[in-house]
Amino acid sequence: MNNKCSEFISWTKDNGWYIADKFEYGLNLNDSIASRYKEIPEGYLEFIKRVKECITPSEKTWFICEDEYNNNSDTAFKWNEFEVLSLEAAENDEDWKSEITSWWDKYLPIVMSVDDGYSFYAIDLTNDIGAIVQGSEPEFEEVEKIANSLEDFFQLIMSNTIKMQ
């Protein structure tokens, strides 16, 4: 496990986040995730091998972990909720739906938030591989690069540069 990830997990515990460690180290993502996202960066895989849940003190922002990806969570939001909302907005426009799906194939959502509107953080898997981007409603697919890597993202959260309540 990389040091920044361990440091972040310790920081969350010290800062009032709800974090549940997994009983057993390991990961079993369902086939739909594994086949869609073949190149998930090792740093995030390591994180979700260790962490069952990671939720901010306000409970309005959370990391997407194995149970959410496998649709075994009791949260009201699916791991791909914002993709689903975009597809619903596209209604019967098949070209637009195809563009939306193609876009989400390149970005793995890792954090969801309902704090001050719907927003997310995702890992870029195609253009700037490993970079973290942020998107928000109403145009979820218009994103801004936030960090060069997951480790940088963790550091930005720990330094309160990115505020997650």
Beta strands, then each sheet from edge to edge (+ up, - down):
strand 1: 18-21
strand 2: 51-55
strand 3: 61-63
strand 4: 107-113
strand 5: 119-124
strand 6: 132-136
strand 7: 143-147
sheet 1: 1+ 2-
sheet 2: 3+ 4- 5+ 6- 7+
end
